[in-house]
Amino acid sequence: MKRRQLMQLAGSAAVAASAVAMPGAAKAAARQNVLIIGAGMAGLRAGQVLKANGHNVTILEGRNRIGGRCYTSHQWADLPMDLGAHWIHESGSGNPLTPIAKALGLRLVSDSYNSNTNYLAGSGQMTSSQVTYFNKIGDKVETAMGNASDSNTEMSLMQYTKSKIGYNNMNAYDKRLSDYWMRELGGYEYAGDTAELSAWYWDTGKEFPGPEVYMPDTGYEPIITYLAQGQDIRLNQIVSKVAYTNSGVTVTTNAGTFTGDRVIVTVPLGVLKKNKITFSPALPSAKQTAINKLGMGTGVLDKVVLRFPYVFWPTTDWLAYVPSSTELGKFHDWFNPSPGLHGMPVIIGFTAGFYGQQTESLTNQQTVDTAMAVLRDMFGNDIPDPVDYQLTRWDQDPFSYGSYSFYAVGSTRAMIDSLATGVSNRLFFAGEHTNRDYPQTTHGAYLTGERAANQIMAL
Ligand SMILES: Cc1cc2nc3c(=O)[nH]c(=O)nc-3n(C[C@H](O)[C@H](O)[C@H](O)COP(=O)(O)OP(=O)(O)OC[C@H]3O[C@@H](n4cnc5c(N)ncnc54)[C@H](O)[C@@H]3O)c2cc1C
């Protein structure tokens, strides 16, 4: 579908009121002037709710586009490609994005980790007995990780898991398989390296039921466009300062100064950690501690999307690659969107954790060459060169500084609550990193935007 058609689709779509819960209307006397920093999922949802309730909202966005970490690229005119969020995770009952996607008429395709083909660096596709053994080690690692919250002392998920699976006494092959699984279930899922994830808290979020679904025809863009409809969004406004007093807020950007009654800050945790925005007065110490201790930007999740003349890989949804013991973490996951794309020859490689972060310092060509070396190791030297590629560097992105938040060693669940807490009834906070139940997700971000809007409307 072409970009123009897409925009028309989203612009004209009538989303049934029942699909999107909208809290009740504000009295005119309580009307607020609200500034929102960031036009990602959280900021757009906050603005939508406030505007629907009669408040004046201005969204200040640093980039020249909306959507934040929901970014559908149109580098390929015939194939919109999500370079940030891809799936509506746990798309069943309770996930607020599924009804919107359905009301917009988006084609939803599900995939499953159970549909996979497995490869070993240096020896190609695993035999069935190798797969059985690979999964047995995976079960062992997963069981150990599942008990990590019982650890007597705080330590990294990797340290805990290694001690529980007897890693030090394993032979080299078992260590290699264990290394794969520790990174796969840790870094590839949580964007922080398994060596920095907290054993106590790494997996304490909640889940809605239902399958993972993605939107092969459109990507996330129509949902973002729908949320943005009718809102006053100012692009290229890079916020550097937020000042607040008893009577209001002043926000300074590279292009001007904005005043309002309240402000909702939705910039990613990575941006807050880099102190890219100065708060005056300074943020309460508990909030600053939470910013410092929670993780983002020291590991990452990135994508390398390769387009080929034809499909040469199997039809399973996922391809797993166990790298050599000297290249731990290298391109574990390959997602095959081809079936959902009616056979278009595209495959998506992921890099994560410390390996992903190191990969960001390579040139584009070096990254593609590395990905191709992995594919040639899996499928032989006869496979064609890609005709084109797209890749991400979320860690180096100055409007993100990482892919999403995680519990680093030394952080706690209470710290997320601290991030979510407003200051002096003037400053409010939203974004995936402020959601203790559904962090790291688009629906988690959406729900925090709604929460911040409700907090202001409840004043
Ligand atoms: C590679 C990758 C894959 C992912 N896959 C999935 C997935 O499949 N499913 C899923 O549910 N989630 C996924 N996520 C996570 C999901 O994208 C995020 O949780 C969600 O989009 C975050 O929304 P947000 O509003 O909290 O933050 P953002 O979307 O980051 O919005 C914050 C906004 O603030 C702006 N901003 C930053 N600094 C400034 C500044 N100084 N001044 C003004 N504006 C500023 C940014 O430009 C941005 O628009 C993925 C993320 C990445 C990176």
The ligand as an SDF file (V2000), in Angstrom:
LIG
                    3D

 53 58  0  0  0  0  0  0  0  0999 V2000
   13.4240   -1.8720   17.9880 C   0  0  0  0  0  0  0  0  0  0  0  0
   12.1910   -1.7900   18.8680 C   0  0  0  0  0  0  0  0  0  0  0  0
   11.2370   -2.7670   18.7900 C   0  0  0  0  0  0  0  0  0  0  0  0
   10.1030   -2.7100   19.5900 C   0  0  0  0  0  0  0  0  0  0  0  0
    9.1210   -3.6460   19.4100 N   0  0  0  0  0  0  0  0  0  0  0  0
    7.9790   -3.5390   20.0830 C   0  0  0  0  0  0  0  0  0  0  0  0
    6.8780   -4.3650   19.7480 C   0  0  0  0  0  0  0  0  0  0  0  0
    6.9700   -5.1830   18.8380 O   0  0  0  0  0  0  0  0  0  0  0  0
    5.7230   -4.2150   20.4640 N   0  0  0  0  0  0  0  0  0  0  0  0
    5.6080   -3.2990   21.4830 C   0  0  0  0  0  0  0  0  0  0  0  0
    4.5580   -3.2460   22.1250 O   0  0  0  0  0  0  0  0  0  0  0  0
    6.6300   -2.4690   21.7800 N   0  0  0  0  0  0  0  0  0  0  0  0
    7.7920   -2.5450   21.0980 C   0  0  0  0  0  0  0  0  0  0  0  0
    8.7910   -1.6590   21.3250 N   0  0  0  0  0  0  0  0  0  0  0  0
    8.6210   -0.6790   22.4200 C   0  0  0  0  0  0  0  0  0  0  0  0
    7.6690    0.4460   22.0320 C   0  0  0  0  0  0  0  0  0  0  0  0
    8.0780    0.9650   20.7910 O   0  0  0  0  0  0  0  0  0  0  0  0
    7.7210    1.5290   23.1050 C   0  0  0  0  0  0  0  0  0  0  0  0
    7.4690    0.9720   24.3740 O   0  0  0  0  0  0  0  0  0  0  0  0
    6.6860    2.6390   22.8820 C   0  0  0  0  0  0  0  0  0  0  0  0
    6.5710    3.0000   21.5390 O   0  0  0  0  0  0  0  0  0  0  0  0
    7.1110    3.8300   23.7290 C   0  0  0  0  0  0  0  0  0  0  0  0
    6.1940    4.8990   23.5860 O   0  0  0  0  0  0  0  0  0  0  0  0
    6.4510    6.2150   24.4540 P   0  0  0  0  0  0  0  0  0  0  0  0
    5.4010    7.1610   24.1260 O   0  0  0  0  0  0  0  0  0  0  0  0
    6.6650    5.8370   25.8700 O   0  0  0  0  0  0  0  0  0  0  0  0
    7.8850    6.7460   23.9660 O   0  0  0  0  0  0  0  0  0  0  0  0
    8.3230    7.2700   22.5220 P   0  0  0  0  0  0  0  0  0  0  0  0
    7.5820    6.5770   21.4740 O   0  0  0  0  0  0  0  0  0  0  0  0
    9.8020    7.1830   22.4910 O   0  0  0  0  0  0  0  0  0  0  0  0
    7.8570    8.7950   22.5420 O   0  0  0  0  0  0  0  0  0  0  0  0
    8.6050    9.8020   23.1790 C   0  0  0  0  0  0  0  0  0  0  0  0
    8.6800   10.9990   22.2500 C   0  0  0  0  0  0  0  0  0  0  0  0
    9.4610   12.0110   22.8860 O   0  0  0  0  0  0  0  0  0  0  0  0
   10.2260   12.6690   21.8790 C   0  0  0  0  0  0  0  0  0  0  0  0
   11.3560   13.3420   22.5050 N   0  0  0  0  0  0  0  0  0  0  0  0
   12.4730   12.8120   23.0330 C   0  0  0  0  0  0  0  0  0  0  0  0
   13.2790   13.7640   23.5230 N   0  0  0  0  0  0  0  0  0  0  0  0
   12.6540   14.9460   23.2910 C   0  0  0  0  0  0  0  0  0  0  0  0
   12.9820   16.3060   23.5630 C   0  0  0  0  0  0  0  0  0  0  0  0
   14.1000   16.6570   24.1880 N   0  0  0  0  0  0  0  0  0  0  0  0
   12.0980   17.2620   23.1810 N   0  0  0  0  0  0  0  0  0  0  0  0
   10.9330   16.9410   22.5480 C   0  0  0  0  0  0  0  0  0  0  0  0
   10.5870   15.6740   22.2580 N   0  0  0  0  0  0  0  0  0  0  0  0
   11.4350   14.6920   22.6350 C   0  0  0  0  0  0  0  0  0  0  0  0
   10.6400   11.5370   20.9620 C   0  0  0  0  0  0  0  0  0  0  0  0
   11.0440   11.9960   19.6930 O   0  0  0  0  0  0  0  0  0  0  0  0
    9.3730   10.6910   20.9320 C   0  0  0  0  0  0  0  0  0  0  0  0
    8.5410   11.0550   19.8460 O   0  0  0  0  0  0  0  0  0  0  0  0
    9.9380   -1.6660   20.5210 C   0  0  0  0  0  0  0  0  0  0  0  0
   10.8990   -0.6670   20.6020 C   0  0  0  0  0  0  0  0  0  0  0  0
   12.0090   -0.7200   19.7720 C   0  0  0  0  0  0  0  0  0  0  0  0
   13.0230    0.3810   19.8520 C   0  0  0  0  0  0  0  0  0  0  0  0
  1  2  1  0
  2  3  1  0
  2 52  2  0
  3  4  2  0
  4  5  1  0
  4 50  1  0
  5  6  2  0
  6  7  1  0
  6 13  1  0
  7  8  2  0
  7  9  1  0
  9 10  1  0
 10 11  2  0
 10 12  1  0
 12 13  2  0
 13 14  1  0
 14 15  1  0
 14 50  1  0
 15 16  1  0
 16 17  1  0
 16 18  1  0
 18 19  1  0
 18 20  1  0
 20 21  1  0
 20 22  1  0
 22 23  1  0
 23 24  1  0
 24 25  2  0
 24 26  1  0
 24 27  1  0
 27 28  1  0
 28 29  2  0
 28 30  1  0
 28 31  1  0
 31 32  1  0
 32 33  1  0
 33 34  1  0
 33 48  1  0
 34 35  1  0
 35 36  1  0
 35 46  1  0
 36 37  1  0
 36 45  1  0
 37 38  2  0
 38 39  1  0
 39 40  1  0
 39 45  2  0
 40 41  1  0
 40 42  2  0
 42 43  1  0
 43 44  2  0
 44 45  1  0
 46 47  1  0
 46 48  1  0
 48 49  1  0
 50 51  2  0
 51 52  1  0
 52 53  1  0
M  END
$$$$
